[in-house]
Amino acid sequence: MDFEIHSPSVWEKLKNTTEPVIMYGTGNGADKVLDVFEKKGIKISGVTASSSFVRNRTFRGFQVMPLSFFEEKYDSFTVIITFGTSMPDVMENIYNLACKHHVLVPVVPVIGTEIFDENFLNAHTEEINSAYNLMADDFSKKIFAGYINFLYGGDLKVLQEITTPEEEAFTNILKLGENETYIDIGAYRGDTVDTFLKYSGGKYTDIICAEPDTKSFNKLKLHCEGLQNFQSFNVAVADTDGEIGFNNVHGRQSSIGGDKSTPCMTLPTLCGNSNPTYIKIDSEGCENEILFGGERILKEYKPKLNIATYHKCVDIFSLPILICKINPDYKIHLRHHPYIPAWDTLFYCV
């Protein structure tokens, strides 16, 4: 590798530890982690949750117990974090927990089943190195190396060291002006429209949003009601115009690939006659397809890009390689904003 990898992997650490392993979290992420544990022969000794989620219940055959129960039972143990949060108070509690106990974060992908383990790292060393060397500056390379090490080793301190505020990226990289034509792909309920308005000073030329989930789309329209020069489309964006499979589970878990047929369009079709200057893409794992289908837009207009890179393990290298292949003039920056695990990790391209 062109940068240092801190071995061993989080999976090796957990398989070889002599300490009891306590799972913190009981949601979808915890289910995914336990599924991987079963395949890799990793055992846990108990399950805990935040005090408001303990109650009288079980999870995967374990009684959910308060953390204090395990603190009384064991002299030392390893805590694994299996849920995601960007709430400052919850993150602070996790970082404080890491000061008292050994804490690891085994990362499972949002989309797909590929795990960032030894086999994955060895299979994709060349691509990871290529993407690392495409980063525009030393700071982005530092974050890239830290992000890879966090995915591989699960060390919470590594994630904390590469975390930067959203404001820094918008101020130092994107530098939005007053005449932006903003394309929001995966607009959800309008939260990223609010972010755009915040950093553009509320002035813009056009806003065009795409959101395939019907429930989220209706909330998006209501949230943005009254905005001038605003268009919204209840469609998925991909590499083709027509129909595409979509699971439509009503929320952030909605993604391409389900059995419900949903209208879809390419980025050029979504843009229509507009000349986009800034595009945000957070599409639950369809980012590569959107960029591929939007090749003409990236070549012709070179809009500023804000692209999620945490849905699939391959995103961290496949996205920058594709962007530079389409338009080598792009300068690619990487940032991770406050979130545990490494969600809200984004490529900012200008």
C-alpha positions in Angstrom: 0.0 0.0 0.0 1.1 3.6 -0.6 0.2 4.4 3.1 0.4 2.5 6.3 -2.2 -0.1 7.2 -2.7 -0.8 10.9 -3.0 -4.5 11.3 -4.7 -6.7 12.4 -8.2 -6.3 11.0 -11.1 -5.7 13.4 -12.4 -9.2 12.5 -9.0 -10.7 13.5 -9.0 -8.7 16.8 -12.4 -9.9 17.7 -11.8 -13.6 16.8 -8.5 -13.7 18.8 -9.5 -11.6 21.9 -9.5 -13.3 25.2 -12.0 -10.7 26.6 -15.8 -11.1 26.5 -17.3 -9.3 23.5 -20.4 -7.2 24.3 -22.5 -6.0 21.4 -23.9 -2.4 21.8 -27.0 -2.0 19.6 -29.9 -4.1 18.5 -31.0 -2.8 15.1 -30.4 -3.7 11.5 -26.7 -3.0 11.8 -26.4 -5.4 14.7 -28.1 -8.2 12.7 -25.7 -7.7 9.8 -22.7 -7.8 12.2 -23.9 -10.9 13.9 -24.4 -12.6 10.5 -20.7 -11.8 9.6 -19.6 -13.0 13.1 -21.3 -16.4 12.5 -19.5 -16.8 9.2 -16.1 -15.9 10.7 -16.5 -17.8 14.0 -16.6 -14.8 16.3 -18.6 -15.2 19.5 -20.2 -12.6 21.7 -21.0 -12.8 25.4 -23.9 -10.4 25.7 -25.9 -7.5 24.3 -26.4 -4.0 25.6 -28.1 -0.9 24.5 -28.7 2.7 25.5 -30.8 2.9 28.8 -34.0 3.8 27.0 -33.7 0.8 24.7 -32.8 -1.9 27.3 -36.3 -2.7 28.6 -37.3 -6.4 29.1 -36.4 -7.9 25.7 -34.1 -10.2 23.9 -32.0 -9.9 20.7 -30.8 -12.9 18.7 -31.2 -15.1 21.8 -29.5 -12.7 24.2 -31.2 -10.8 27.0 -30.6 -7.1 26.4 -28.9 -5.8 29.6 -27.7 -2.4 30.8 -23.9 -1.8 30.4 -23.6 -1.7 34.2 -24.5 -5.4 34.3 -21.4 -6.3 32.3 -19.2 -3.8 34.2 -20.2 -5.7 37.4 -19.8 -9.1 35.9 -16.4 -8.7 34.1 -13.1 -7.1 35.0 -12.6 -6.1 31.4 -14.4 -6.6 28.1 -14.6 -5.4 24.5 -17.6 -3.3 23.4 -18.6 -3.4 19.7 -20.7 -0.5 18.3 -23.3 -1.8 15.9 -25.5 1.2 15.2 -25.1 4.5 13.5 -25.5 8.0 14.9 -24.7 11.6 14.2 -26.3 12.9 17.4 -23.7 14.8 19.3 -24.7 13.6 22.7 -24.8 9.9 21.6 -21.4 10.2 19.9 -20.0 11.9 23.0 -21.2 9.0 25.1 -19.6 6.5 22.8 -16.3 8.4 22.8 -16.5 8.5 26.6 -17.2 4.8 26.7 -14.0 4.3 24.7 -12.1 6.0 27.6 -13.3 3.3 30.0 -13.4 0.2 27.9 -11.9 -1.4 24.8 -14.3 -0.2 22.0 -14.2 -1.5 18.4 -16.5 -0.7 15.4 -16.9 -3.6 13.0 -18.1 -2.0 9.8 -20.6 -3.7 7.6 -21.7 -2.1 4.3 -25.0 -0.2 4.0 -25.6 -1.9 0.6 -24.3 -5.4 -0.3 -22.5 -8.1 1.7 -18.9 -7.4 0.8 -16.8 -6.9 4.0 -13.7 -4.8 4.2 -11.4 -7.5 5.6 -8.0 -9.0 4.6 -9.3 -10.6 1.5 -11.0 -7.4 0.3 -7.9 -5.3 1.0 -5.6 -7.8 -0.8 -7.9 -8.0 -3.8 -8.2 -4.2 -4.3 -4.8 -2.9 -3.2 -4.1 -1.5 -6.7 -7.4 0.3 -7.0 -7.1 1.7 -3.4 -3.6 3.0 -4.2 -4.9 4.6 -7.4 -7.7 6.4 -5.7 -5.4 7.5 -2.8 -3.1 9.1 -5.4 -6.0 10.9 -7.1 -6.7 12.9 -3.9 -6.2 16.6 -4.5 -4.2 17.4 -1.4 -2.3 15.9 1.5 -5.2 16.5 3.9 -7.6 14.5 1.7 -4.9 11.8 1.5 -4.7 11.7 5.3 -8.5 11.3 5.6 -8.4 8.6 2.8 -5.8 6.6 4.7 -7.6 7.1 8.0 -10.9 6.0 6.4 -9.4 2.9 5.0 -7.7 2.1 8.3 -11.0 2.6 10.2 -12.9 0.3 7.8 -10.2 -2.3 8.2 -9.3 -2.0 11.9 -12.4 -0.6 13.5 -10.5 1.8 15.8 -12.7 4.6 17.0 -9.8 6.9 17.6 -8.8 6.7 14.0 -12.3 7.8 13.0 -12.2 10.7 15.5 -8.9 11.9 14.1 -10.3 12.3 10.5 -13.6 13.9 11.4 -14.1 17.5 10.2 -17.1 19.8 10.3 -19.4 20.1 7.3 -18.8 23.9 7.3 -15.1 23.4 6.5 -15.9 21.6 3.2 -18.5 24.1 2.0 -16.3 27.0 3.0 -13.0 25.8 1.7 -13.9 23.5 -1.2 -17.3 24.0 -2.7 -17.6 27.8 -2.1 -21.2 28.0 -3.3 -22.2 31.3 -5.0 -25.5 33.1 -5.5 -26.2 31.7 -9.0 -26.0 28.0 -8.5 -28.2 25.5 -10.3 -28.4 22.7 -7.7 -29.2 19.1 -8.5 -30.1 17.1 -5.4 -30.2 13.3 -6.1 -31.5 11.4 -3.1 -33.2 14.6 -1.7 -34.9 12.6 1.1 -37.2 15.0 3.0 -35.4 18.2 2.1 -32.6 18.3 4.7 -29.9 18.7 2.0 -31.9 21.4 0.3 -31.7 23.2 3.6 -28.0 22.7 3.7 -27.7 24.1 0.2 -29.7 27.2 1.1 -27.6 27.7 4.2 -24.3 27.8 2.3 -25.6 29.6 -0.7 -27.1 32.4 1.4 -30.6 31.5 0.2 -29.8 32.7 -3.3 -29.7 30.5 -6.3 -30.9 30.0 -9.9 -32.6 26.7 -9.8 -33.1 23.7 -7.5 -34.0 20.3 -9.0 -34.6 17.3 -6.7 -35.0 13.6 -7.3 -36.4 11.3 -4.6 -37.7 7.8 -5.4 -39.2 6.9 -2.1 -42.9 8.0 -2.2 -43.3 8.8 1.4 -40.1 10.8 1.6 -40.9 12.5 -1.7 -44.3 13.8 -0.3 -42.5 15.2 2.7 -39.9 16.8 0.5 -42.6 18.6 -1.5 -44.3 19.8 1.6 -41.0 20.9 3.2 -39.9 22.9 0.1 -43.3 24.3 -0.6 -43.0 28.0 -1.5 -39.4 27.8 -2.9 -39.0 29.7 -6.1 -37.5 27.9 -9.2 -37.9 24.6 -7.5 -38.7 21.3 -9.2 -39.0 17.8 -7.6 -39.4 14.4 -9.3 -40.5 11.2 -7.7 -38.0 9.1 -9.6 -34.8 7.2 -9.1 -31.7 8.3 -11.0 -29.5 5.7 -12.6 -27.7 5.0 -15.9 -30.8 4.6 -18.0 -34.2 6.1 -18.6 -37.3 4.0 -18.0 -38.0 1.7 -15.0 -35.8 0.2 -12.3 -36.3 -2.1 -9.3 -36.7 -0.3 -6.0 -37.6 -1.6 -2.5 -39.5 1.6 -1.4 -39.4 0.8 2.3 -40.2 4.4 3.2 -37.2 5.9 4.7 -33.4 6.1 4.5 -33.2 2.3 3.9 -34.9 2.6 0.5 -32.6 1.6 -2.3 -32.3 0.5 -5.9 -32.6 -3.3 -6.4 -36.0 -4.2 -4.9 -38.9 -5.8 -6.6 -41.1 -2.7 -7.0 -40.9 -1.1 -10.4 -40.1 2.6 -10.1 -39.6 5.3 -12.8 -35.9 6.2 -13.3 -34.0 8.7 -15.4 -30.4 9.6 -16.2 -28.7 12.7 -14.9 -29.0 14.5 -18.2 -32.7 13.8 -18.4 -33.2 15.1 -14.8 -31.2 18.3 -15.6 -33.3 18.9 -18.8 -32.3 22.3 -20.2 -30.6 23.5 -17.1 -26.9 23.9 -16.8 -26.0 22.4 -13.4 -23.3 24.0 -11.3 -23.6 21.8 -8.2 -24.7 18.2 -7.8 -25.2 16.2 -4.6 -25.6 12.4 -4.9 -26.6 10.3 -2.0 -28.4 7.4 -3.6 -27.9 4.4 -1.3 -25.3 2.6 -3.5 -26.3 3.8 -7.0 -23.6 6.5 -7.1 -21.5 4.8 -9.7 -24.4 4.2 -12.1 -25.5 7.8 -11.8 -22.1 9.2 -12.6 -21.8 6.7 -15.5 -25.1 7.8 -16.9 -24.2 11.5 -16.3 -21.0 11.4 -18.2 -22.0 14.2 -20.6 -22.9 16.5 -17.8 -19.6 16.0 -16.0 -17.7 16.5 -19.2 -19.7 19.5 -20.6 -20.4 21.5 -17.4 -18.0 20.1 -14.8 -20.4 20.9 -11.9 -19.2 20.8 -8.3 -19.9 17.4 -6.9 -20.8 16.2 -3.4 -21.0 12.4 -3.4 -21.6 9.9 -0.7 -18.9 7.2 -0.5 -19.9 5.0 2.4 -22.7 2.7 1.0 -20.5 0.0 -0.6 -16.9 -1.0 0.3 -15.8 -0.4 -3.3 -17.1 3.2 -3.4 -14.0 4.6 -1.8 -11.9 3.7 -4.9 -14.4 3.2 -7.6 -16.0 6.6 -7.4 -12.8 8.8 -7.7 -11.4 6.5 -10.4 -14.7 6.9 -12.4 -14.9 10.6 -11.9 -11.3 11.2 -13.1 -11.9 8.9 -16.1 -14.9 10.9 -17.1 -13.3 14.3 -16.5 -9.6 14.3 -15.5 -9.8 18.1 -14.7 -11.7 17.4 -11.4 -9.8 18.0 -8.1 -11.1 15.4 -5.7 -11.2 16.0 -1.9 -12.4 13.6 0.8 -14.0 14.5 4.1 -15.6 12.6 7.0 -18.2 14.6 9.0 -19.3 13.7 12.5 -20.9 10.3 12.4 -20.3 6.9 13.9 -19.5 4.6 12.1 -17.9 6.1 8.9 -21.2 7.3 7.4 -21.3 10.9 6.1 -18.0 10.3 4.3 -18.1 12.4 1.1 -16.1 13.2 -2.0 -16.2 16.9 -2.8 -15.0 17.5 -6.4 -14.4 20.9 -8.0 
